[in-house]
Amino acid sequence: MKIIDLIPEKEIKDAVLNEYKRKLVLYKLTDEQLKKKYGMSFKEFEENNVVKEKGFSWEVEKDAMDWEHSVEGIRHLQETICKIEAPDNEN
């Protein structure tokens, strides 16, 4: 038996949208915290090679990985949410 046979499609869609929006908020929070910490955007952080400038410390390396993951997550989730919410996807 498929899940679609047990749960209405709209309910599944709403659950997925809510989860994506929750993740989007977390990614945006990480992005804002790191912007504040470094006083620049992720693009500027990379262009200025801050990881090298800060001596490749674990904290800065970890921030860079988390930040990149968040920025890519924001981009991906915003695109996906727009596609799911598109009028031609309405039931």
C-alpha distances in whole Angstrom, upper triangle without the diagonal:
4,7,8,7,8,11,14,15,18,17,16,19,21,20,20,24,25,24,26,29,29,29,32,34,34,35,38,39,39,41,43,44,45,47,49,50,51,52,51,48,45,47,50,49,48,51,54,52,52,51,54,56,55,55,52,51,48,47,48,46,43,44,44,40,39,40,39,36,36,38,35,32,34,34,31,29,32,31,27,28,30,27,25,27,29,29,28,24,25,22
4,5,5,7,9,11,12,15,15,12,15,18,17,17,20,22,21,22,25,26,26,28,31,31,32,34,36,36,38,40,41,42,44,46,47,48,49,47,44,42,43,47,46,45,48,50,49,49,48,51,53,52,52,49,49,45,45,45,43,40,41,41,37,36,37,36,32,33,34,32,29,31,31,27,26,28,27,23,24,26,24,21,24,25,26,24,21,21,19
4,5,5,6,9,9,12,11,9,12,15,13,14,17,18,18,19,22,23,23,25,27,28,29,31,33,33,35,37,38,39,41,43,44,45,46,45,42,40,41,45,44,43,46,48,47,47,46,49,51,50,51,47,47,43,43,43,41,38,38,38,35,33,35,34,30,30,32,30,27,28,29,25,23,26,25,21,21,24,22,19,21,23,24,23,19,19,18
4,5,5,6,6,10,10,8,11,13,13,13,16,18,18,19,22,23,24,25,28,29,29,32,33,34,35,38,39,40,41,44,45,46,47,45,42,40,41,45,44,44,46,49,48,48,47,50,52,51,52,49,48,45,44,44,42,40,40,40,36,35,36,35,31,31,32,30,27,28,28,25,23,25,24,20,20,22,20,17,19,21,21,20,16,16,14
4,6,7,9,12,12,11,14,16,16,17,20,21,21,23,25,26,27,29,31,32,33,35,37,38,39,41,42,44,45,47,48,49,50,49,45,44,45,49,48,47,50,53,52,52,50,54,56,55,55,52,51,48,47,48,46,43,43,43,40,38,39,38,35,35,36,34,31,32,32,29,27,29,28,24,24,26,24,20,22,24,24,22,19,19,16
4,7,9,12,10,10,14,15,14,16,19,19,20,22,24,24,26,28,30,30,32,34,35,36,38,40,41,42,44,46,47,48,49,48,45,43,45,48,47,47,50,52,51,51,50,53,55,54,55,51,50,47,46,47,45,42,42,42,39,37,38,38,34,34,35,33,30,31,32,29,26,28,28,24,24,26,24,21,23,25,25,24,20,20,17
4,6,8,7,7,10,11,11,13,15,16,17,19,21,21,23,25,26,27,29,31,32,33,35,37,38,40,41,43,44,45,46,45,42,40,42,45,45,45,47,50,49,48,47,51,53,51,53,49,48,45,44,44,43,40,40,40,37,35,36,35,32,31,33,31,28,28,29,26,24,25,25,22,21,23,21,18,19,22,22,21,18,17,14
4,6,5,7,9,10,11,13,14,16,17,19,20,21,23,25,26,28,29,31,32,34,35,37,38,40,41,43,44,46,46,45,41,40,42,45,45,45,47,50,49,49,48,51,53,52,53,50,50,47,45,45,44,41,40,41,38,36,36,36,32,31,33,31,28,28,28,26,23,24,24,20,19,21,19,16,17,19,19,18,15,13,11
4,5,5,6,9,10,11,12,14,15,16,18,20,21,22,24,26,27,28,30,32,33,34,36,38,39,41,42,43,44,42,39,37,39,42,42,42,44,47,46,46,45,49,51,50,51,48,47,45,43,43,42,39,38,38,36,33,34,33,30,29,30,28,25,25,25,22,20,21,21,17,16,18,16,12,14,16,16,15,11,11,9
4,5,5,6,9,10,10,12,14,15,16,18,20,21,22,24,26,27,28,30,31,33,35,36,37,39,40,42,42,40,37,36,38,41,41,41,43,46,46,45,45,48,50,49,51,47,47,44,43,42,41,38,38,38,35,33,33,32,29,28,29,27,24,24,24,22,19,20,20,16,15,16,15,11,12,14,14,14,10,9,7
4,5,5,6,9,10,11,12,14,15,16,18,20,21,23,24,26,27,29,30,32,33,35,36,38,39,41,41,40,37,36,38,41,41,41,43,45,45,45,44,48,49,48,49,46,46,43,41,41,40,37,36,37,34,32,32,32,29,27,28,27,24,24,25,22,19,20,21,17,15,18,17,13,14,17,17,17,14,12,11
4,5,5,6,9,10,11,12,14,15,17,18,20,21,23,24,26,27,29,30,32,33,35,36,38,39,40,38,35,34,36,39,38,38,41,43,43,42,41,45,47,45,47,44,43,40,39,39,37,34,34,34,31,29,30,29,26,25,26,24,21,22,22,20,17,18,19,15,14,16,15,12,13,16,17,17,13,13,12
4,5,5,6,9,10,11,12,14,15,16,18,20,21,22,24,26,27,28,30,32,32,34,36,37,38,36,33,32,33,36,36,36,39,41,41,40,40,43,45,44,46,43,42,39,38,38,36,34,33,33,30,28,28,28,24,23,24,22,19,19,20,17,14,15,15,12,10,13,12,8,9,12,13,14,10,10,10
4,5,5,6,9,10,10,12,14,15,17,19,20,21,23,25,26,27,29,30,31,33,35,36,36,35,32,31,33,36,36,36,39,41,41,40,40,43,45,44,45,42,42,39,37,37,36,33,32,32,30,28,28,28,25,23,24,23,19,19,20,18,15,15,16,13,11,13,13,10,10,13,14,16,12,11,11
4,5,5,6,9,10,11,12,14,16,17,19,20,21,23,24,26,27,29,30,32,33,35,36,34,32,30,32,35,35,35,38,40,39,39,38,42,43,42,43,40,39,37,35,35,34,31,30,31,28,26,26,26,23,21,23,22,18,18,20,18,14,16,17,14,12,15,15,12,13,16,18,19,15,15,15
4,5,5,6,9,10,11,12,14,16,16,18,20,21,22,24,26,27,28,30,32,33,34,32,29,28,30,33,32,32,35,37,37,36,35,39,40,39,41,38,37,34,33,33,32,29,28,28,26,23,24,23,20,19,20,19,15,16,17,14,11,13,14,11,9,13,12,9,11,14,17,17,14,14,15
4,5,5,6,9,10,10,12,14,15,16,18,20,21,22,24,26,27,28,30,31,32,30,27,26,28,31,31,31,34,36,36,35,35,38,40,39,41,38,37,35,33,32,31,29,27,28,26,23,23,23,20,18,19,18,14,14,15,13,10,11,12,9,7,10,11,8,8,12,14,16,12,13,14
4,5,5,6,9,10,11,13,14,15,17,19,20,21,23,25,26,27,29,31,31,30,27,26,28,31,31,31,34,36,36,35,35,38,39,38,40,37,36,34,32,32,31,28,27,27,25,22,22,23,20,18,19,19,15,15,17,15,11,13,15,12,10,13,14,11,12,15,18,19,16,16,17
4,5,5,6,9,10,11,12,14,16,17,18,20,21,23,24,26,27,29,30,29,26,25,27,30,29,29,32,34,34,33,32,36,37,36,37,34,33,31,29,29,28,25,24,25,22,19,20,20,17,15,17,17,13,13,15,14,10,12,14,12,10,14,15,13,14,17,20,21,18,18,19
4,5,5,6,9,10,10,12,14,15,16,18,20,21,22,24,26,27,28,26,23,22,24,27,26,27,29,31,31,30,30,33,35,34,36,33,32,29,28,27,26,24,22,23,20,18,18,18,15,13,14,13,10,10,12,10,6,9,11,9,7,11,12,11,12,15,18,19,16,17,19
4,5,5,6,9,10,10,12,14,15,16,18,20,21,23,24,26,26,25,22,21,23,26,26,27,29,31,31,30,30,34,35,34,36,33,32,30,28,27,27,24,23,23,21,18,18,18,16,13,15,15,11,10,12,12,8,9,12,10,8,11,13,12,12,15,18,20,17,18,20
4,5,5,7,9,10,11,13,15,16,17,19,20,21,23,25,25,25,22,21,24,27,26,27,30,31,31,30,29,33,34,32,34,32,31,28,26,26,26,22,21,22,20,17,17,18,15,13,15,15,12,11,14,14,10,12,15,13,11,15,17,15,15,19,22,23,21,21,23
4,5,5,6,9,10,11,12,14,15,17,18,20,21,23,24,23,20,19,21,24,23,24,27,28,28,27,26,30,31,29,31,29,28,25,23,23,22,19,18,19,17,14,14,15,12,10,12,12,8,9,12,11,8,10,13,12,11,15,16,15,16,19,23,24,21,22,24
4,5,5,6,9,10,10,12,14,15,16,18,20,21,22,20,17,17,19,22,21,22,25,26,26,25,25,29,30,29,31,28,28,26,23,23,22,20,18,18,17,14,13,14,12,9,10,10,7,6,9,9,6,8,11,11,10,12,15,14,15,18,21,23,20,21,24
4,6,5,6,9,10,10,12,14,15,16,18,20,20,20,17,17,20,22,21,23,25,27,27,25,26,29,30,29,31,29,28,26,23,22,23,20,18,19,18,14,14,15,13,10,12,13,10,9,12,13,10,11,14,14,13,15,18,17,17,20,23,25,23,24,26
4,5,5,6,9,10,11,12,14,15,16,18,19,19,17,16,19,21,20,21,24,25,25,23,23,27,28,26,28,26,24,22,20,20,20,17,15,16,15,11,11,13,11,8,11,13,10,9,13,14,11,13,16,16,15,18,20,20,20,23,26,28,26,26,28
4,5,5,6,9,10,11,12,14,15,17,18,16,14,13,16,18,17,18,21,22,22,21,21,24,25,24,26,23,23,21,18,18,18,15,13,13,12,9,8,10,8,5,7,9,7,6,10,11,10,11,14,15,14,17,19,19,20,22,26,27,25,26,29
4,5,5,6,9,10,10,12,14,15,16,15,12,12,15,17,16,18,21,22,22,21,21,25,25,24,27,25,24,22,20,19,19,17,14,15,15,12,10,12,11,7,8,11,9,7,10,12,11,11,15,16,15,17,19,20,20,22,25,27,26,27,29
4,5,5,6,9,10,11,12,14,15,15,13,13,17,18,17,19,22,22,23,21,21,25,25,23,26,24,23,21,18,18,19,16,13,15,15,11,10,13,12,9,11,13,12,10,14,16,14,15,18,19,18,20,23,23,23,25,29,31,29,29,32
4,5,5,6,9,10,10,12,14,13,12,11,15,16,14,16,19,20,19,17,18,21,22,20,22,20,19,17,14,14,15,12,9,11,11,8,7,10,10,7,9,12,11,10,14,15,15,16,19,20,19,21,24,24,25,27,31,32,30,31,34
4,6,5,6,9,10,11,11,10,8,8,11,13,12,14,16,17,17,16,16,20,20,19,22,20,20,18,16,14,15,13,10,11,11,9,6,9,9,6,7,10,10,9,12,14,14,14,17,19,19,20,23,24,24,26,30,31,30,31,34
4,5,5,6,9,10,10,10,9,10,13,14,13,16,18,18,19,17,18,22,21,20,23,22,21,20,17,16,17,16,12,13,15,12,10,12,13,10,10,14,14,12,15,17,17,16,20,21,21,22,25,26,25,28,31,33,31,32,35
4,6,5,6,9,10,11,11,11,15,15,13,16,19,18,19,16,17,21,20,18,21,20,19,18,14,13,15,14,10,12,14,11,9,13,14,11,12,16,15,14,17,20,19,19,23,24,23,25,28,28,28,31,34,36,34,35,38
4,5,5,6,8,8,8,8,12,12,10,13,15,15,15,12,13,17,16,15,18,17,16,15,12,10,12,11,7,9,11,9,7,11,12,10,11,14,15,14,17,19,19,20,22,24,24,26,28,29,29,31,35,37,35,36,39
4,6,5,5,5,5,7,10,10,9,12,14,14,15,13,14,18,17,16,19,19,18,18,15,13,15,14,11,11,14,12,9,12,14,12,11,15,16,14,16,19,20,19,22,24,24,25,28,29,29,31,34,36,35,36,39
4,6,5,7,9,11,14,13,12,15,17,16,17,14,16,19,18,17,20,20,19,19,15,14,17,16,12,14,16,14,12,15,17,15,15,18,19,17,20,23,22,22,25,27,27,28,31,32,31,33,37,39,37,38,41
4,6,8,10,11,14,13,11,14,16,15,15,12,14,17,15,13,17,17,15,15,12,11,14,13,10,12,15,13,11,15,17,15,15,19,20,19,21,24,24,24,27,29,29,30,33,34,34,36,39,41,40,41,43
4,6,8,9,12,10,8,11,13,11,12,9,11,14,12,11,15,15,14,15,12,10,13,13,10,11,14,13,11,14,17,15,15,18,20,19,21,24,24,24,27,29,29,30,33,34,34,36,39,41,40,41,44
4,7,10,12,9,9,13,13,12,14,11,14,17,15,14,18,18,18,19,16,14,16,17,13,14,17,16,13,16,19,17,16,20,21,19,21,24,25,24,27,29,29,30,33,34,34,35,39,41,40,41,44
4,7,8,6,6,10,11,10,12,10,13,16,14,15,18,18,18,19,17,14,16,17,13,12,16,15,12,14,17,15,13,17,19,17,18,22,22,22,24,27,27,27,30,32,32,33,36,38,37,39,42
4,5,5,6,9,10,11,12,11,14,17,16,16,20,19,19,20,17,14,16,16,13,11,14,13,10,11,14,12,10,13,15,14,15,18,19,18,20,23,23,24,27,28,28,30,33,35,34,36,39
4,5,5,6,9,10,10,10,12,15,15,15,18,16,17,17,15,12,13,13,10,8,11,11,7,7,11,10,8,11,13,12,13,16,18,17,19,22,23,23,26,27,28,29,33,34,33,35,38
4,5,5,6,9,10,11,13,15,15,17,19,18,19,20,18,15,15,16,13,11,13,14,10,9,13,13,10,12,15,14,14,17,19,18,19,22,23,24,26,28,29,29,33,34,33,36,39
4,5,5,6,8,9,12,13,13,15,17,17,18,19,18,14,15,17,14,12,15,15,12,12,16,15,13,15,18,17,17,20,22,22,23,26,27,27,29,31,32,33,36,38,37,39,42
4,6,5,6,6,8,11,10,11,14,13,15,16,14,10,12,13,10,8,12,13,10,10,14,14,12,15,17,17,18,20,22,22,24,26,27,28,30,32,33,34,37,39,38,40,43
4,5,5,7,8,10,11,12,14,13,15,16,15,12,11,13,12,8,11,13,10,10,13,14,12,14,17,17,17,20,22,22,23,26,27,28,29,32,33,33,37,38,37,39,43
4,5,8,10,11,11,14,16,15,18,19,18,15,15,17,15,12,15,17,14,13,17,17,15,17,20,20,19,22,24,24,25,28,29,29,31,34,34,35,39,40,39,41,44
4,5,9,9,8,11,13,13,16,18,17,13,14,17,15,12,16,17,15,15,18,19,17,19,22,22,22,25,27,27,28,30,32,32,34,36,37,38,41,43,42,44,47
4,6,6,6,9,10,10,13,15,15,11,11,14,13,10,13,16,14,13,17,18,17,18,21,22,22,24,27,27,28,30,32,33,34,36,38,38,42,43,42,44,47
4,5,5,6,9,9,10,12,12,8,9,12,11,9,12,14,13,13,17,17,17,19,21,22,22,25,27,27,29,31,32,33,35,37,38,39,43,44,42,45,48
4,5,5,7,5,7,9,9,6,6,10,9,7,10,13,12,13,16,17,17,19,21,22,23,25,27,28,29,31,32,34,35,37,38,39,43,44,43,45,47
4,5,5,5,9,11,12,9,9,13,13,11,14,16,16,16,19,21,20,22,24,25,26,28,30,31,32,34,35,37,38,40,41,42,46,47,46,48,51
4,6,7,10,13,13,10,11,15,14,13,16,18,17,18,21,22,21,23,26,26,27,29,31,32,33,35,37,38,40,41,42,44,47,48,47,49,52
4,6,6,10,10,7,9,12,12,12,15,16,16,17,20,21,21,23,25,26,27,29,31,32,33,35,36,38,40,41,42,44,47,49,47,49,52
4,5,9,10,9,10,13,13,13,16,18,18,19,21,23,23,25,27,28,29,31,33,34,35,37,38,40,41,43,44,46,49,50,49,51,54
4,6,8,7,6,10,11,10,12,15,15,16,18,20,21,22,24,26,27,28,30,31,33,34,36,37,39,40,41,43,47,48,46,48,51
4,5,5,6,9,10,11,12,14,15,17,18,20,21,23,24,26,27,29,30,32,33,34,36,38,39,40,42,43,47,48,46,48,51
4,6,5,6,8,10,10,12,14,15,16,18,20,21,22,24,26,27,28,30,32,32,34,36,37,38,40,42,45,46,44,46,48
4,6,5,6,9,10,10,12,14,15,16,18,20,21,22,24,25,26,28,30,31,32,34,36,36,38,40,44,45,43,44,47
4,5,5,6,9,10,10,12,14,15,16,18,19,21,22,24,25,27,28,30,31,33,34,35,37,39,42,43,41,43,46
4,5,5,6,9,10,11,12,14,15,17,18,20,21,22,24,26,27,28,30,32,33,34,36,38,41,42,40,42,45
4,5,5,6,8,10,11,12,14,15,16,18,20,21,22,24,26,26,28,30,31,32,34,36,39,40,38,40,42
4,5,5,6,8,10,10,12,14,15,16,18,20,20,22,24,25,26,28,30,31,32,34,38,39,37,39,41
4,6,5,6,8,10,10,12,14,15,17,18,20,21,23,24,25,27,29,30,31,33,37,38,36,38,40
4,5,5,6,9,10,11,12,14,16,16,18,20,21,22,24,26,27,28,30,31,35,36,34,36,38
4,6,5,6,9,10,10,12,14,15,16,18,20,21,22,24,25,26,28,30,33,34,32,34,36
4,5,5,6,9,10,10,12,14,15,16,18,20,21,22,24,25,26,28,32,33,31,33,36
4,5,5,6,8,10,11,12,14,15,17,18,20,21,23,24,26,27,31,32,30,32,35
4,6,5,6,9,10,10,12,14,15,16,18,20,21,22,24,25,29,30,28,30,32
4,5,5,6,9,10,10,12,14,15,16,18,20,20,22,24,27,29,27,28,31
4,5,5,6,9,10,11,13,14,15,17,19,20,21,23,26,28,26,28,31
4,5,5,6,8,10,11,12,14,16,17,18,20,21,25,26,24,26,29
4,5,5,6,8,10,10,12,14,15,16,18,20,23,24,22,24,27
4,6,5,6,9,10,10,12,14,15,16,18,22,23,21,23,26
4,6,5,6,9,10,11,13,14,16,17,20,21,20,22,25
4,6,5,6,9,10,11,12,14,15,19,20,18,20,23
4,5,5,6,8,10,10,12,14,18,18,16,18,21
4,5,5,6,9,10,10,12,16,17,16,17,21
4,6,5,6,9,10,11,14,15,14,16,20
4,5,5,6,9,10,14,14,12,14,17
4,5,5,6,8,12,13,11,13,16
4,6,5,6,10,11,10,12,15
4,5,5,9,9,8,10,14
4,6,9,9,6,8,11
4,6,8,6,7,10
4,5,5,7,11
4,5,5,9
4,6,8
4,7
4
